Amino acid sequence: MPPAATETNGQSKDEKNMPYQGAQPYGMPDDLVIPNVMDLDGTDERLWVPQAPDVWFRPLLFGTSQGYFVNILKVKKSGVLSRHKHTGTVHAFTLRGKWHYLEHDWWATAGGYSMEPPGETHTLVVPEGVDQTVIVFVVSGAYVYVDPHGKAERIEDVFTKLQMARDHYEKVGLGADYVNQFIR
């Protein structure tokens, strides 16, 4: 019988298409896959957790063991949304609309990315005439909401966001445990 044809890396075609045969690291959480998260108009409205008047978030991941969360923020109003300080890095991907911080010259617009360093305090504004702004946020640490002089008013982190989602999902009939699928 002739030997199996080999690829350039020394593996046979059968081996190349074979899944990894070893054990995964002990304690590693399951992958998280959420279909159609970018279908912003066709989703069940119950998935959007009210955060403030005309502001909602849709959780994608609650990293409780590492203190971070990922969510989609949907805003249907203009003006100041919040003034806050970051205790960790924040990555933002703007899907719709536009927004900026009063403390900076730059504008985040649809299709753009921004990174906000830990320690920065800024005031998030959606300009007049923008009907909807949608942003994916990857947040490490917490938001410390402050007054214009930096006095802390409240804190939001992975655990407060998780509790908001649990309470909302219970209220809208999905059940408090619906949120468990997002915890890693």
Contact map, one row per residue, 1 for C-alpha under 8 A:
1110000000000000000000000000000000000000000000000000000000000000000000000000000000000000000000000000000000000000000000000000000000000000000000000000000000000000000000000000000000000000
1111000000000000000000000000000000000000000000000000000000000000000000000000000000000000000000000000000000000000000000000000000000000000000000000000000000000000000000000000000000000000
1111100000000000000000000000000000000000000000000000000000000000000000000000000000000000000000000000000000000000000000000000000000000000000000000000000000000000000000000000000000000000
0111110000011000000000000000000000000000000000000000000000000000000000000000000000000000000000000000000000000000000000000000000000000000000000000000000000000000000000000000000000000000
0011111000011000000000000000000000000000000000000000000000000000000000000000000000000000000000000000000000000000000000000000000000000000000000000000000000000000000000000000000000000000
0001111111111000000000000000000000000000000000000000000000000000000000000000000000000000000000000000000000000000000000000000000000000000000000000000000000000000000000000000000000000000
0000111111111000000000000000000000000000000000000000000000000000000000000000000000000000000000000000000000000000000000000000000000000000000000000000000000000000000000000000000000000000
0000011111100000000000000000000000000000000000000000000000000000000000000000000000000000000000000000000000000000000000000000000000000000000000000000000000000000000000000000000000000000
0000011111100000000000000000000000000000000000000000000000000000000000000000000000000000000000000000000000000000000000000000000000000000000000000000000000000000000000000000000000000000
0000011111110000000000000000000000000000000000000000000000000000000000000000000000000000000000000000000000000000000000000000000000000000000000000000000000000000000000000000000000000000
0000011111111111000000000000000000000000000000000000000000000000000000000000000000000000000000000000000000000000000000000000000000000000000000000000000000000000000000000000000000000000
0001111001111111000000000000000000000000000000000000000000000000000000000000000000000000000000000000000000000000000000000000000000000000000000000000000000000000000000000000000000000000
0001111000111111100000000000000000000000000000000000000000000000000000000000000000000000000000000000000000000000000000000000000000000000000000000000000000000000000000000000000000000000
0000000000111111110000000000000000000000000000000000000000000000000000000000000000000000000000000000000000000000000000000000000000000000000000000000000000000000000000000000000000000000
0000000000111111110000000000000000000000000000000000000000000000000000000000000000000000000000000000000000000000000000000000000000000000000000000000000000000000000000000000000000000000
0000000000111111110000000000000000000000000000000000000000000000000000000000000000000000000000000000000000000000000000000000000000000000000000000000000000000000000000000000000000000000
0000000000001111111000000000000000000000000000000000000000000000000000000000000000000000000000000000000000000000000000000000000000000000000000000000000000000000000000000000000000000000
0000000000000111111100000000000000000000000000000000000000000000000000000000000000000000000000000000000000000000000000000000000000000000000000000000000000000000000000000000000000000000
0000000000000000111110000000000000000000000000000000000000000000000000000000000000000000000000000000000000000000000000000000000000000000000000000000000000000000000000000000000000000000
0000000000000000011111000000000000000000000000000000000000000000000000000000000000000000000000000000000000000000000000000000000000000000000000000000000000000000000000000000000000000000
0000000000000000001111100000000000000000000000000000000000000000000000000000000000000000000000000000000000000000000000000000000000000000000000000000000000000000000000000000000000000000
0000000000000000000111110000000000000000000000000000000000000000000000000000000000000000000000000000000000000000000000000000000000000000000000000000000000000000000000000000000000000000
0000000000000000000011111000000000000000000000000000000000000000000000000000000000000000000000000000000000000000000000000000000000000000000000000000000000000000000000000000000000000000
0000000000000000000001111101000000000000000000000000000000000000000000000000000000000000000000000000000000000000000000000000000000000000000000000000000000000000000000000000000000000000
0000000000000000000000111111000000000000000000000000000000000000000000000000000000000000000000000000000000000000000000000000000000000000000000000000000000000000000000000000000000000000
0000000000000000000000011111000000000000000000000000000000000000000000000000000000000000000000000000000000000000000000000000000000000000000000000000000000000000000000000000000000000000
0000000000000000000000001111100000000000000000000000000000000000000000000000000000000000000000000000000000000000000000000000000000000000000000000000000000000000000000000000000000000000
0000000000000000000000011111110000000000000000000000000000000000000000000000000000000000000000000000000000000000000000000000000000000000000000000000000000000000000000000000000000000000
0000000000000000000000000011111000000000000000000000000000000000000000000000000000000000000000000000000000000000000000000000000000000000000000000000000000000000000000000000000000000001
0000000000000000000000000001111100000000000000000000000000000000000000000000000000000000000000000000000000000000000000000000000000000000000000000000000000000000000000000000000000000001
0000000000000000000000000000111110000000000000000000000000000000000000000000000000000000000000000000000000000000000000000000000000000000000000000000000000000000000000000000000000000000
0000000000000000000000000000011111000000000000000000000000000000000000000000000000000000000000000000000000000000000000000000000000000000000000000000000000000000000000000000000000001100
0000000000000000000000000000001111100000000000000000000000000000000000000000000000000000000000000000000000000000000000000000000000000000000000000000000000000000000000000000000000000000
0000000000000000000000000000000111111000000000000000000000010000000000000000000000000000000000000000000000000000000000000000000000000000000000000000000000000000000000000000000000000000
0000000000000000000000000000000011111000000000000000000000000000000000000000000000000000000000000000000000000000000000000000000000000000000000000000000000000000000000000000000000000000
0000000000000000000000000000000001111110000000000000000000000000000000000000000000000000000000000000000000000000000000000000000000000000000000000000000000000000000000000000000000000000
0000000000000000000000000000000001111111000000000000000000000000000000000000000000000000000000000000000000000000000000000000000000000000000000000000000000000000000000000000000000000000
0000000000000000000000000000000000011111000000000000000000000000000000000000000000000000000000000000000000000000000000000000000000000000000000000000000000000000000000000000000000000000
0000000000000000000000000000000000011111111000000000000000000000000000000000000000000000000000000000000000000000000000000000000000000000000000000000000000000000000000000000000000000000
0000000000000000000000000000000000001111111000000000000000000000000000000000000000000000000000000000000000000000000000000000000000000000000000000000000000000000000000000000000000000000
0000000000000000000000000000000000000011111000000000000000000000000000000000000000000000000000000000000000000000000000000000000000000000000000000000000000000000000000000000000000000000
0000000000000000000000000000000000000011111100000000000000000000000000000000000000000000000000000000000000000000000000000000000000000000000000000000000000000000000000000000000000000000
0000000000000000000000000000000000000011111110100000000000000000000000000000000000000000000000000000000000000000000000000000000000000000000000000000000000000000000000000000000000000000
0000000000000000000000000000000000000000011111110000000000000000000000000000000000000000000000000000000000000000000000000000000000000000000000000000000000000000000000000000000000000000
0000000000000000000000000000000000000000001111110000000000000000000000000000000000000000000000000000000000000000000000000000000000000000000000000000000000000000000000000000000000000000
0000000000000000000000000000000000000000000111111000000000000000000000000000000000000000000000000000000000000000000000000000000000000000000000000000000000000000000000001001010000000000
0000000000000000000000000000000000000000001111111000000001000000000000000000000000000000000000000000000000000000000000000000000000000000000000000000000000000000000000001000000000000000
0000000000000000000000000000000000000000000111111100000111100000000000000000000000000000000000000000000000000000000000000000000000000000000000000000000000000000000000000000000000000000
0000000000000000000000000000000000000000000001111110000111000000000000000000000000000000000000000000000000000000000000000000000000000000000000000000000000000000000110011000000000000000
0000000000000000000000000000000000000000000000011111111110000000000000000000000000000000000000000000000000000000000000000000000000000000000000000000000000000000000000010000000000000000
0000000000000000000000000000000000000000000000001111101110000000000000000000000000000000000000000000000000000000000000000000000000000000000000000000000000000000000000000000000000000000
0000000000000000000000000000000000000000000000000111111100000000000000000000000000000000000000000000000000000000000000000000000000000000000000000000000000000000000000000000000000000000
0000000000000000000000000000000000000000000000000111111000000000000000000000000000000000000000000000000000000000000000000000000000000000000000000000000000000000000000000000000000000000
0000000000000000000000000000000000000000000000000101111100000000000000000011100000000000000000000000000000000000000000000000000000000000000000000000000000000000000000000000000000000000
0000000000000000000000000000000000000000000000000111111110000000000000001111100000000000000000000000000000000000000000000000000000000000000000000000000000000000000000000000000000000000
0000000000000000000000000000000000000000000000011111011111000000000000001110000000000000000000000000000000000000000000000000000000000000000000000000000000000000000000000000000000000000
0000000000000000000000000000000000000000000000011110001111100000000000111100000000000000000000000000000000000000000000000000000000000000000000000000000000000000000000000000000000000000
0000000000000000000000000000000000000000000000111000000111110000000000111000000000000000000000000000000000000000000000000000000000000000000000000000000000000000000000000000000000000000
0000000000000000000000000000000000000000000000010000000011111100000011110000000000000000000000000000000000000000000000000000000000000000000000000000000000000000000010000000000000000100
0000000000000000000000000000000001000000000000000000000001111100000011110000000000000000000000000000000000000000000000000000000000000000000000000000000000000000000000000000000000000100
0000000000000000000000000000000000000000000000000000000000111110000011100000000000000000000000000000000000000000000000000000000000000000000000000000000000000000000000000000000000000111
0000000000000000000000000000000000000000000000000000000000111111000111000000000000000000000000000000000000000000000000000000000000000000000000000000000000000100010000000000000000000111
0000000000000000000000000000000000000000000000000000000000001111111110000000000000000000000000000000000000000000000000000000000000000000000000000000000000000100000000000000000000000011
0000000000000000000000000000000000000000000000000000000000000111111110000000000000000000000000000000000000000000000000000000000000000000000000000000000000000110000000000000000000000011
0000000000000000000000000000000000000000000000000000000000000011111000000000000000000000000000000000000000000000000000000000000000000000000000000000000000000000000000000000000000000001
0000000000000000000000000000000000000000000000000000000000000011111100000000000000000000000000000000000000000000000000000000000000000000000000000000000000000000000000000000000000000000
0000000000000000000000000000000000000000000000000000000000000011111110000000000000000000000000000000000000000000000000000000000000000000000110000000000000001100000000000000000000000000
0000000000000000000000000000000000000000000000000000000000000111011111000000000000000000000000000000000000000000000000000000000000000000011111000000000000001100000000000000000000000000
0000000000000000000000000000000000000000000000000000000000111111001111100000000000000000000000000000000000000000000000000000000000000000011100000000000000001100000000000000000000000000
0000000000000000000000000000000000000000000000000000000000111100000111110000000000000000000000000000000000000000000000000000000000000001111000000000000000000000000000000000000000000000
0000000000000000000000000000000000000000000000000000000011111000000011111000000000000000000000000000000000000000000000000000000000000001110000000000000000000000000000000000000000000000
0000000000000000000000000000000000000000000000000000000011110000000001111100000000000000000000000000000000000000000000000000000000000111100000000000000000000000000000000000000000000000
0000000000000000000000000000000000000000000000000000001111000000000000111110000000000000000000000000000000000000000000000000000000001111100000000000000000000000000000000000000000000000
0000000000000000000000000000000000000000000000000000001110000000000000011111000000000000000000000000000000000000000000000000000000011110000000000000000000000000000000000000000000000000
0000000000000000000000000000000000000000000000000000011100000000000000001111100000000000000000000000000000000000000000000000000000011100000000000000000000000000000000000000000000000000
0000000000000000000000000000000000000000000000000000011000000000000000000111110000000000000000000000000000000000000000000000000000111000000000000000000000000000000000000000000000000000
0000000000000000000000000000000000000000000000000000011000000000000000000011111000000000000000000000000000000000000000000000010001110000000000000000000000000000000000000000000000000000
0000000000000000000000000000000000000000000000000000000000000000000000000001111110000000000000000000000000000000000000000000111111100000000000000000000000000000000000000000000000000000
0000000000000000000000000000000000000000000000000000000000000000000000000000111110000000000000000000000000000000000000000000111100000000000000000000000000000000000000000000000000000000
0000000000000000000000000000000000000000000000000000000000000000000000000000011111100000000000000000000000000000000000000011110000000000000000000000000000000000000000000000000000000000
0000000000000000000000000000000000000000000000000000000000000000000000000000011111100000000000000000000000000000000000000011110000000000000000000000000000000000000000000000000000000000
0000000000000000000000000000000000000000000000000000000000000000000000000000000111110000000000000000000000000000000000000011100000000000000000001000000000000000000000000000000000000000
0000000000000000000000000000000000000000000000000000000000000000000000000000000111111000000000000000000000000000000000001111000000000000000000001111000000000000000000000000000000000000
0000000000000000000000000000000000000000000000000000000000000000000000000000000001111100000000000000000000000000000000001110000000000000000000111100000000000000000000000000000000000000
0000000000000000000000000000000000000000000000000000000000000000000000000000000000111110000000000000000000000000000001111100000000000000000000111100000000000000000000000000000000000000
0000000000000000000000000000000000000000000000000000000000000000000000000000000000011111110000000000000000000000000011111000000000000000000011110000000000000000000000000000000000000000
0000000000000000000000000000000000000000000000000000000000000000000000000000000000001111100000000000000000000000000001100000000000000000000111110000000000000000000000000000000000000000
0000000000000000000000000000000000000000000000000000000000000000000000000000000000000111110000000000000000000000000011100000000000000000001111000000000000000000000000000000000000000000
0000000000000000000000000000000000000000000000000000000000000000000000000000000000000111111000000000000000000000001111000000000000000000001110000000000000000000000000000000000000000000
0000000000000000000000000000000000000000000000000000000000000000000000000000000000000101111100000000000000000000001111000000000000000000111100000000000000000000000000000000000000000000
0000000000000000000000000000000000000000000000000000000000000000000000000000000000000000111110000000000000000000111100000000000000000000111000000000000000000000000000000000000000000000
0000000000000000000000000000000000000000000000000000000000000000000000000000000000000000011111000000000000000000111000000000000000000011110000000000000000000000000000000000000000000000
0000000000000000000000000000000000000000000000000000000000000000000000000000000000000000001111100000000000000011110000000000000000000011100000000000000000000000000000000000000000000000
0000000000000000000000000000000000000000000000000000000000000000000000000000000000000000000111111100000000011111100000000000000000001111000000000000000000000000000000000000000000000000
0000000000000000000000000000000000000000000000000000000000000000000000000000000000000000000011111000000000001111000000000000000000001111000000000000000000000000000000000000000000000000
0000000000000000000000000000000000000000000000000000000000000000000000000000000000000000000001111100000000001110000000000000000000011110000000000000000000000000000000000000000000000000
0000000000000000000000000000000000000000000000000000000000000000000000000000000000000000000001111110000000001100000000000000000001111100000000000000000000000000000000000000000000000000
0000000000000000000000000000000000000000000000000000000000000000000000000000000000000000000001011111000000111100000000000000011001001000000000000000000000000000000000000000000000000000
0000000000000000000000000000000000000000000000000000000000000000000000000000000000000000000000001111100000111000000000000001111000001000000000000000000000000000000000000000000000000000
0000000000000000000000000000000000000000000000000000000000000000000000000000000000000000000000000111110111110000000000000001110000000000000000000000000000000000000000000000000000000000
0000000000000000000000000000000000000000000000000000000000000000000000000000000000000000000000000011111111100000000000000111100000000000000000000000000000000000000000000000000000000000
0000000000000000000000000000000000000000000000000000000000000000000000000000000000000000000000000001111110000000000000000111100000000000000000000000000000000000000000000000000000000000
0000000000000000000000000000000000000000000000000000000000000000000000000000000000000000000000000000111110000000000000000110000000000000000000000000000000000000000000000000000000000000
0000000000000000000000000000000000000000000000000000000000000000000000000000000000000000000000000001111111000000000000000000000000000000000000000000000000000000000000000000000000000000
0000000000000000000000000000000000000000000000000000000000000000000000000000000000000000000000000001111111100000000000000000000000000000000000000000000000000000000000000000000000000000
0000000000000000000000000000000000000000000000000000000000000000000000000000000000000000000000000001100111110000000000000000000000000000000000000000000000000000000000000000000000000000
0000000000000000000000000000000000000000000000000000000000000000000000000000000000000000000000000111100011111000000000000000000000000000000000000000000000000000000000000000000000000000
0000000000000000000000000000000000000000000000000000000000000000000000000000000000000000000001000111000001111101110000000000000000000000000000000000000000000000000000000000000000000000
0000000000000000000000000000000000000000000000000000000000000000000000000000000000000000000001111110000000111111000000000000000000000000000000000000000000000000000000000000000000000000
0000000000000000000000000000000000000000000000000000000000000000000000000000000000000000000001111100000000011111000000000000000000000000000000000000000000000000000000000000000000000000
0000000000000000000000000000000000000000000000000000000000000000000000000000000000000000000011110000000000001111100000000000000000000000000000000000000000000000000000000000000000000000
0000000000000000000000000000000000000000000000000000000000000000000000000000000000000000000011100000000000011111110000000000000000000000000000000000000000000000000000000000000000000000
0000000000000000000000000000000000000000000000000000000000000000000000000000000000000000001111000000000000010011111000000000000000000000000000000000000000000000000000000000000000000000
0000000000000000000000000000000000000000000000000000000000000000000000000000000000000000001110000000000000010001111100000000000000000000000000000000000000000000000000000000000000000000
0000000000000000000000000000000000000000000000000000000000000000000000000000000000000000111100000000000000000000111110000000000000000000000000000000000000000000000000000000000000000000
0000000000000000000000000000000000000000000000000000000000000000000000000000000000000000111000000000000000000000011111010000000000000000000000000000000000000000000000000000000000000000
0000000000000000000000000000000000000000000000000000000000000000000000000000000000000101110000000000000000000000001111110000000000000000000000000000000000000000000000000000000000000000
0000000000000000000000000000000000000000000000000000000000000000000000000000000000001111110000000000000000000000000111110000000000000000000000000000000000000000000000000000000000000000
0000000000000000000000000000000000000000000000000000000000000000000000000000000000001111000000000000000000000000000011111000000000000000000000000000000000000000000000000000000000000000
0000000000000000000000000000000000000000000000000000000000000000000000000000000000001100000000000000000000000000000111111100000000000000000000000000000000000000000000000000000000000000
0000000000000000000000000000000000000000000000000000000000000000000000000000000000111100000000000000000000000000000000111110000000000000000000000000000000000000000000000000000000000000
0000000000000000000000000000000000000000000000000000000000000000000000000000000000111000000000000000111000000000000000011111000000000000000000000000000000000000000000000000000000000000
0000000000000000000000000000000000000000000000000000000000000000000000000000000111110000000000000000111000000000000000001111100000000000000000000000000000000000000000000000000000000000
0000000000000000000000000000000000000000000000000000000000000000000000000000000111100000000000000011110000000000000000000111110000000000000000000000000000000000000000000000000000000000
0000000000000000000000000000000000000000000000000000000000000000000000000000011111000000000000000011110000000000000000000011111000000000000000000000000000000000000000000000000000000000
0000000000000000000000000000000000000000000000000000000000000000000000000000111110000000000000000111000000000000000000000001111101001000000000000000000000000000000000000000000000000000
0000000000000000000000000000000000000000000000000000000000000000000000000000011000000000000000000110000000000000000000000000111111000000000000000000000000000000000000000000000000000000
0000000000000000000000000000000000000000000000000000000000000000000000000000011000000000000000000000000000000000000000000000011111000000000000000000000000000000000000000000000000000000
0000000000000000000000000000000000000000000000000000000000000000000000000000010000000000000000000000000000000000000000000000001111100000000000000000000000000000000000000000000000000000
0000000000000000000000000000000000000000000000000000000000000000000000000000110000000000000000001100000000000000000000000000011111111000000000000000000000000000000000000000000000000000
0000000000000000000000000000000000000000000000000000000000000000000000000001110000000000000000001000000000000000000000000000000011111000000000000000000000000000000000000000000000000000
0000000000000000000000000000000000000000000000000000000000000000000000000111100000000000000000011000000000000000000000000000000001111100000000000000000000000000000000000000000000000000
0000000000000000000000000000000000000000000000000000000000000000000000001111000000000000000001111110000000000000000000000000010001111110000000000000000000000000000000000000000000000000
0000000000000000000000000000000000000000000000000000000000000000000000011110000000000000000001111000000000000000000000000000000000011111000000000000000000000000000000000000000000000000
0000000000000000000000000000000000000000000000000000000000000000000000011100000000000000000111110000000000000000000000000000000000001111100000000000000000000000000000000000000000000000
0000000000000000000000000000000000000000000000000000000000000000000001111000000000000000000111100000000000000000000000000000000000000111110000000000000000000000000000000000000000000000
0000000000000000000000000000000000000000000000000000000000000000000001111000000000000000011110000000000000000000000000000000000000000011111000000000000000000000000000000000000000000000
0000000000000000000000000000000000000000000000000000000000000000000111100000000000000000011100000000000000000000000000000000000000000001111100000000000000000000000000000000000000000000
0000000000000000000000000000000000000000000000000000000000000000000111000000000000000001111000000000000000000000000000000000000000000000111111000000000000000000000000000000000000000000
0000000000000000000000000000000000000000000000000000000000000000001110000000000000000011110000000000000000000000000000000000000000000000011111000000000000000000000000000000000000000000
0000000000000000000000000000000000000000000000000000000000000000001100000000000000000111100000000000000000000000000000000000000000000000001111100000000000001100000000000000000000000000
0000000000000000000000000000000000000000000000000000000000000000000100000000000000000111000000000000000000000000000000000000000000000000001111110000000000111100000000000000000000000000
0000000000000000000000000000000000000000000000000000000000000000000000000000000000011110000000000000000000000000000000000000000000000000000011111000000000111000000000000000000000000000
0000000000000000000000000000000000000000000000000000000000000000000000000000000000011110000000000000000000000000000000000000000000000000000001111100000111110000000000000000000000000000
0000000000000000000000000000000000000000000000000000000000000000000000000000000001111000000000000000000000000000000000000000000000000000000000111110000111110000000000000000000000000000
0000000000000000000000000000000000000000000000000000000000000000000000000000000000111000000000000000000000000000000000000000000000000000000000011111111111000000000000000000000000000000
0000000000000000000000000000000000000000000000000000000000000000000000000000000000100000000000000000000000000000000000000000000000000000000000001111111110000000000000000000000000000000
0000000000000000000000000000000000000000000000000000000000000000000000000000000000100000000000000000000000000000000000000000000000000000000000000111111000000000000000000000000000000000
0000000000000000000000000000000000000000000000000000000000000000000000000000000000000000000000000000000000000000000000000000000000000000000000000111111000000000000000000000000000000000
0000000000000000000000000000000000000000000000000000000000000000000000000000000000000000000000000000000000000000000000000000000000000000000000000111111100000000000000000000000000000000
0000000000000000000000000000000000000000000000000000000000000000000000000000000000000000000000000000000000000000000000000000000000000000000000000111111110000000000000000000000000000000
0000000000000000000000000000000000000000000000000000000000000000000000000000000000000000000000000000000000000000000000000000000000000000000000011110011111100000000000000000000000000000
0000000000000000000000000000000000000000000000000000000000000000000000000000000000000000000000000000000000000000000000000000000000000000000000011110001111100000000000000000000000000000
0000000000000000000000000000000000000000000000000000000000000000000000000000000000000000000000000000000000000000000000000000000000000000000000011100000111110000000000000000000000000000
0000000000000000000000000000000000000000000000000000000000000000000000000000000000000000000000000000000000000000000000000000000000000000000001111000000111111000000000000000000000000000
0000000000000000000000000000000000000000000000000000000000000000000000000000000000000000000000000000000000000000000000000000000000000000000001111000000001111111100000000000000000000000
0000000000000000000000000000000000000000000000000000000000000000001110000000000000000000000000000000000000000000000000000000000000000000000011100000000000111111100000000000000000000000
0000000000000000000000000000000000000000000000000000000000000111001110000000000000000000000000000000000000000000000000000000000000000000000011000000000000011111110000000000000000000000
0000000000000000000000000000000000000000000000000000000000000001000000000000000000000000000000000000000000000000000000000000000000000000000000000000000000011111111000000000000000000000
0000000000000000000000000000000000000000000000000000000000000000000000000000000000000000000000000000000000000000000000000000000000000000000000000000000000011111111100000000000000000000
0000000000000000000000000000000000000000000000000000000000000000000000000000000000000000000000000000000000000000000000000000000000000000000000000000000000011111111110000000000000000000
0000000000000000000000000000000000000000000000000000000000000100000000000000000000000000000000000000000000000000000000000000000000000000000000000000000000000111111111000000000000100000
0000000000000000000000000000000000000000000000000000000000000000000000000000000000000000000000000000000000000000000000000000000000000000000000000000000000000011111111100000000000000000
0000000000000000000000000000000000000000000000001000000000000000000000000000000000000000000000000000000000000000000000000000000000000000000000000000000000000001111111110000000000000000
0000000000000000000000000000000000000000000000001000000000100000000000000000000000000000000000000000000000000000000000000000000000000000000000000000000000000000111111111000000100100000
0000000000000000000000000000000000000000000000000000000000000000000000000000000000000000000000000000000000000000000000000000000000000000000000000000000000000000011111111100001111100000
0000000000000000000000000000000000000000000000000000000000000000000000000000000000000000000000000000000000000000000000000000000000000000000000000000000000000000001111111110000100000000
0000000000000000000000000000000000000000000000001100000000000000000000000000000000000000000000000000000000000000000000000000000000000000000000000000000000000000000111111111000100000000
0000000000000000000000000000000000000000000001101000000000000000000000000000000000000000000000000000000000000000000000000000000000000000000000000000000000000000000011111111111101100000
0000000000000000000000000000000000000000000000000000000000000000000000000000000000000000000000000000000000000000000000000000000000000000000000000000000000000000000001111111111110000000
0000000000000000000000000000000000000000000000000000000000000000000000000000000000000000000000000000000000000000000000000000000000000000000000000000000000000000000000111111111000000000
0000000000000000000000000000000000000000000001000000000000000000000000000000000000000000000000000000000000000000000000000000000000000000000000000000000000000000000000011111111000000000
0000000000000000000000000000000000000000000000000000000000000000000000000000000000000000000000000000000000000000000000000000000000000000000000000000000000000000000000001111111000000000
0000000000000000000000000000000000000000000001000000000000000000000000000000000000000000000000000000000000000000000000000000000000000000000000000000000000000000000000001111111101000000
0000000000000000000000000000000000000000000000000000000000000000000000000000000000000000000000000000000000000000000000000000000000000000000000000000000000000000000001001111111111000000
0000000000000000000000000000000000000000000000000000000000000000000000000000000000000000000000000000000000000000000000000000000000000000000000000000000000000000000011111100011111100000
0000000000000000000000000000000000000000000000000000000000000000000000000000000000000000000000000000000000000000000000000000000000000000000000000000000000000000000001000100001111110000
0000000000000000000000000000000000000000000000000000000000000000000000000000000000000000000000000000000000000000000000000000000000000000000000000000000000000000000001001000011111111000
0000000000000000000000000000000000000000000000000000000000000000000000000000000000000000000000000000000000000000000000000000000000000000000000000000000000000000010011001000000111111110
0000000000000000000000000000000000000000000000000000000000000000000000000000000000000000000000000000000000000000000000000000000000000000000000000000000000000000000000000000000011111110
0000000000000000000000000000000100000000000000000000000000000000000000000000000000000000000000000000000000000000000000000000000000000000000000000000000000000000000000000000000001111110
0000000000000000000000000000000100000000000000000000000000111100000000000000000000000000000000000000000000000000000000000000000000000000000000000000000000000000000000000000000000111111
0000000000000000000000000000000000000000000000000000000000001111000000000000000000000000000000000000000000000000000000000000000000000000000000000000000000000000000000000000000000111111
0000000000000000000000000000110000000000000000000000000000001111100000000000000000000000000000000000000000000000000000000000000000000000000000000000000000000000000000000000000000000111
